[in-house]
């Protein structure tokens, strides 16, 4: 069995239930992995004195009733609520709307004129998949060679065919 065969090549073929289950399993695995690193993080924080700072500023010498850390938590909570409210508003406002307007269609003659080529060159270039274009010093474009690629057949698409690993 090849190693590539183990990987999922087409996740869209999986059911929604299976994708959700694998997503939950992945999150649990990442959390377990992070949990294994907690002792090291605790040790590093202890070495650099984070515990002492926390004890001095928050536990032993609180400023006022809540302390500075409570104010920081309050500001963080308000910031999170503000961003959540704004994103919810934008989602409700823009859901279902087309994000971009369509382009205006141009004919071959208009396109050729716009790019500084002849209409005959534009028609020949449009009939082939590839072509070599020369650009003169004054900006005029001419089609040097379009015969190196086979002409497009009816029904051909410009998209590349998907590769398979076999």
C-alpha positions, 0 to 999 in steps of 0.5 A: 500500500502506498503512503498516498493511499492512506491520505484522504484525497477527496474529503468532499466525498465523506459524509457530514457526520464523518467529517464532524466526527473526525473534526472533533477527534482532531480537536481532542487530540490537539488538546491532549497534546497541548495538555502534555506540554503544560508541565513544561510551561509551568516550569518555565513560568516558575523559573521566570518568576511569573508565579511570584509576580501574580502573587505580589500583584493579584493575591497579596496586594490587591489595588482596590476591591477588584485589582488591576487584573479584574480591569484587564479581564473586563476590558478583554470581555468588552472587546470580545463582545464588541467584535462578536456583535460587529461580526454578527451585524456584518454577517446578517447584513451581507449574507446572501449578497453577491460580493462582486459585480460581473464584468462587462462582456467585450467582443474580440475587436474591442479587446484587441483594440484595448491591448493594442493588437490586431483583430486577426491576431486576437481571433487566432490567439483565442482559437489556441491554448497557447501562443507567443506574443511579441511586444514592440517598444511602442507597446504594440502586440503581435502574435508570433506563433500560435501553432505550437499548441493544438487548437481548442476543440468544441467543448474544451474548457480552460481548466486543467485536468485534475492530477491523480497520484497513481 
